[in-house]
Amino acid sequence: KRTLALIMLGSILYLIWFGLSRLSAAVGDRSSPMHLANNVSNSVIFAPRVLRTAIMLSFANPYAWIDTVLIIGVLAGAQIQTDKILFAIGSMCASLVWFNALTLSSAQFSRLFQGRWAWRILDMLTALMMFYFAAMLAFEVPWRTF
């Protein structure tokens, strides 16, 4: 039980750090990926390059692994035994809906995210969500085990 509490505490600290980094990016006008791509030409993107990038963003993305394995795993571990199956099914369904909606709506939102303000607002909303998740997780930690 103490190990689970330590992992939950680590998850809370990670969520707070990530929220602060997004808030800092929004306040410092570093949200837009365009400030990183100043030296990139508008050349044609070839399929192997797109595929390689997609694989790297999916499997070599440490945030995806932390979010999926650590945070969702900790939340699942904190559930009562009878709720773990329902939590797993709900997590998988939410992921399926979220990633399909994100993929299908990306073309429609591409124009919106050509401006700096949309990225700043997105980072501010992300920061608020991270702080909310950290607070909710903090209420689940069995603090008496420390």
C-alpha positions in Angstrom: 0.0 0.0 0.0 2.9 2.3 0.7 4.4 1.7 -2.8 1.1 2.6 -4.4 0.9 5.8 -2.3 4.5 6.8 -3.4 3.6 6.2 -7.0 0.5 8.3 -6.6 2.5 11.1 -5.0 4.9 10.9 -7.9 2.0 11.1 -10.3 0.7 14.1 -8.5 4.0 15.9 -8.7 4.3 15.0 -12.4 0.9 16.5 -13.1 1.7 19.7 -11.2 5.1 20.0 -13.1 3.4 19.4 -16.4 0.7 21.9 -15.6 3.2 24.5 -14.6 5.2 23.9 -17.8 2.1 24.5 -19.9 1.2 27.6 -17.9 4.7 28.9 -18.3 4.6 28.3 -22.1 1.3 30.1 -22.4 2.4 33.1 -20.3 5.7 33.3 -22.1 4.2 33.0 -25.5 6.0 29.7 -26.2 2.9 27.6 -26.8 2.9 27.6 -30.6 5.0 24.9 -32.3 5.7 27.5 -34.9 8.4 29.1 -32.8 10.3 25.8 -33.0 9.8 25.5 -36.8 11.3 28.8 -38.0 14.1 27.0 -39.9 11.9 24.3 -41.4 11.0 24.8 -45.1 7.6 24.3 -46.6 8.8 21.3 -48.6 6.7 18.3 -49.6 6.5 15.8 -46.8 7.1 12.2 -48.0 5.3 9.2 -46.6 8.3 7.5 -45.0 9.0 10.7 -43.1 5.4 11.0 -41.9 5.4 7.3 -40.9 8.6 7.6 -39.0 7.3 10.7 -37.2 4.1 9.0 -36.3 5.9 6.0 -34.9 8.2 8.2 -32.9 5.3 10.2 -31.5 3.4 7.1 -30.6 6.0 4.7 -29.2 9.0 6.8 -28.2 6.9 9.5 -26.5 7.7 9.5 -22.8 4.6 11.5 -22.0 2.4 8.9 -23.6 4.0 6.1 -21.6 3.8 8.1 -18.3 0.2 9.0 -18.9 -0.9 5.5 -20.0 1.1 3.2 -17.8 1.8 5.2 -14.7 -1.1 7.6 -14.1 -3.9 5.4 -15.5 -2.2 2.4 -13.8 -2.1 4.2 -10.5 -5.8 5.3 -10.8 -6.7 1.7 -11.6 -4.7 0.4 -8.7 -6.6 2.8 -6.4 -10.0 1.4 -7.4 -11.8 -1.2 -5.3 -11.3 -4.7 -6.7 -14.9 -4.9 -8.1 -14.5 -1.5 -9.9 -11.2 -2.4 -11.6 -12.8 -4.1 -14.6 -15.3 -1.2 -15.1 -12.4 1.3 -14.8 -10.4 -0.6 -17.4 -13.3 -0.8 -19.8 -14.1 2.9 -19.3 -10.4 3.9 -19.9 -10.2 1.9 -23.1 -13.5 3.3 -24.4 -12.5 6.8 -23.5 -9.1 6.4 -25.3 -10.8 5.0 -28.4 -13.3 7.8 -28.6 -10.7 10.5 -27.8 -8.0 9.5 -30.3 -10.6 8.9 -33.1 -12.2 12.3 -32.4 -8.8 13.9 -32.4 -7.8 12.3 -35.7 -11.1 13.0 -37.4 -11.2 16.6 -36.2 -7.6 17.5 -36.9 -8.3 18.8 -40.4 -11.1 21.0 -39.2 -9.0 22.5 -36.4 -5.8 23.0 -38.4 -6.9 26.5 -39.5 -7.7 27.5 -35.9 -4.3 26.4 -34.7 -2.4 28.5 -37.2 -2.6 31.4 -34.8 -0.6 31.9 -31.5 -3.6 32.6 -29.3 -5.3 29.2 -29.9 -2.1 27.5 -28.8 -1.9 29.7 -25.7 -5.5 29.0 -24.8 -4.9 25.3 -25.3 -1.9 25.4 -23.0 -3.9 27.3 -20.4 -6.7 24.7 -20.5 -4.2 21.9 -20.4 -2.6 23.4 -17.3 -6.0 23.8 -15.6 -6.8 20.1 -16.4 -3.5 18.9 -15.0 -4.0 20.9 -11.8 -7.5 19.4 -11.5 -6.3 15.9 -12.1 -3.5 16.4 -9.5 -6.1 17.6 -6.9 -8.4 14.7 -7.6 -5.6 12.2 -7.3 -4.5 13.9 -4.1 -7.8 13.0 -2.5 -7.3 9.4 -3.4 -3.8 9.0 -1.8 -3.8 7.0 1.4 -1.8 9.7 3.3 -1.8 7.6 6.5 0.6 5.1 4.9 3.5 7.7 5.0 
